[in-house]
Amino acid sequence: MTKFEKFLKVIGIISFSFFIIIIVTIIASTIISTPSFRINTCTSNQKQIIQSTLIYMAEHEEKLPGKDFWSVANIDKELLRCPDAGKRVANPYAYNELLANVEIEKMADPVSTIMLADSDNDNNLMSASKDVAIRHTKKTKAVIAFVAGHVILTDDFRNVKFKNELKKEEKKP
């Protein structure tokens, strides 16, 4: 094999490698730009924030964090990114300020009480459905997380609660 043939073989291998890299890059960028990928990222972020909150509660007498939630809950800054929020929003989520310092054991309905949701509020606190940012699936739905730990994508806020209702004390005879 002459030097020229070896040179052509090396050029062919390098060209093929670049072609493979370009194809993989195109496929990866297509996957990352799909709506389901962006929604799953946002949902996963909120689930992990809920897990951080549960750890906080275990260390603080089973009480939810106060209005200083974002500074005390020890949340990884990488979780504060929602692909559909854009770069202009530093923290795309809001904490339900009506739950500040509430003991979870005393809550009447943690399953339908919102703890966290997509939001564009500058103070990252919310207290009503008007504070929730509708930004997923062509701006028709929002990702919201509940005190009980589940996270959903919804456009229906009729069966969710912001205000914490305490369990009614049973009267002893």
N, C-alpha and C positions, 0 to 999 in steps of 0.2 A: 504494500500500500504506500503510495507516494505521500509526501507532505501535503500536497494539495488535496488529496482524497481524505486525509485525516482532518484537515481543516474544514472541508465540507461536512464531514460527519459531525464534528463538534458544533458547527453552526446549525446543523439540522436538529441536534439534541437541544441546544439552547432555544431555538425557535419554537420547538414543540413544548418546552417547559414554559415559555412565555405564553403560548396559546392556552395551556392548561390553567395557568394562573389567571388569565383574563376570563376564562369561562367560569372558574370558581368564584371570582369576584362578582361577576354579573349575577350568578345564581344567589350568592349571599346577599347582595344589595336588593334583589327582588324579594327575597324572604323577609328581610328586615323592614322593607317598606309596606308590607301587607298590613291591613287593618287588624287582623287577628293577632299578629305578632305584637303590635303596639298595645292592644287591649290586654293581652296576656302579660306583657311587661308591667303595665300599670297595676293590674290585679295582683301580680306577684309582689310588687313593691308594697302595696297596701297590706297584704297578708304578713309580710315580714315586719312592717311597722306595728301591726297588731301583736305579733310575737314579742317585739321589744316592749310593748306596753304591758303584756302579761308578765314579763320578767320584772318590770318596774313594780307592778302591783304585788308580786310575791315578796318584794323587798320593802313594801310600804303598807303593811296591814291591809292588803286587798283593796286599797283605794285607787281609783283612777287618778291620773295626774291632774294637776290644776291647769289654769290658763297658760302656765309656763311650760306646757307639754313639750314643745319642740326643743327646749333647752335641757329638760331633765330626763327625758325618756331614752337618752343615749342611742339615737337613731343614726345609722350609717348614712352619711351624706349622699352616697351613691343611690340610695333608695328614693331620694327626693327628686326624681326625674320621671316625668310622664312623657313618652314620645309624642303624644298628641297635644301637649301643652305648649310646645315651642320653647325656644331659648329665652324668651323674654320673662318667663315666670321662674323665679329662683326656687320656690317650693310650690309645686302644683297641688298640694293637698291641704285640707283644713281639718282641724280637730273640733269636735263638738264641745263648745265652751260650757254648755248646760250640764255637762257631766263632770265638771271640775270637782275633784276631791270626793266623789261619791263612792261609797262602799258598794262593790258589785253584789254582795250578798243581799243588800237591801233593795236592789232594783227589781221592779215588778216584771219587766219584760226586756231582758238584755238581747233577746233574739231579734226583735224588731226596732231596737234603738240604735240609731246611727252614731258611730264614734268618729269616723273618718270618711272623707269624700273628696272627689276632684273639686278643686276650687281655684279661683283667681284672686281671692281676697288678699290684700297686702299683709294683714295681720295673721293670716293662716288660722283664723278661728271662724266657726260658723254657729248659727243658732236656728236656722230655718232653711227650707228648700231653696229659697232665692239665693242662698250662698253657695249652692252646688253648681259647679261648672259643667254644662252639657257639651262635651267635646269629642266623644267617640262615635263611631259609625255615622259619619257625615253629620256630626253635631246633633245627634238625636238622643244620645244616651250618656249616662255617667257611671263611673265605677264608685261604689260606696261600700264601706266596711262597717260591720256591726259589732257591738260590744261582745257578743257571743263568739266572735272570731271568724265568721264567714264573710265573704266578699262577693258582691254581685254586680252585674252590668244591667242597668235598668233605665227606663224612662218614666216609671210609675212610682210616684212618691206618696200615693194614697195610704199604703199600709206600713209606712215607716214612721218612726217617732224621733223627734229631736229632744223633746222635753223628757227628762227623767221622771218616771213615776215610781214612787217607793211602794214596796209591798205593804199591804194593810196588816197591821198587827192583829193577831188572833186574840180574842178576849178569852181569858181563862175563867171557868165557872167558879 
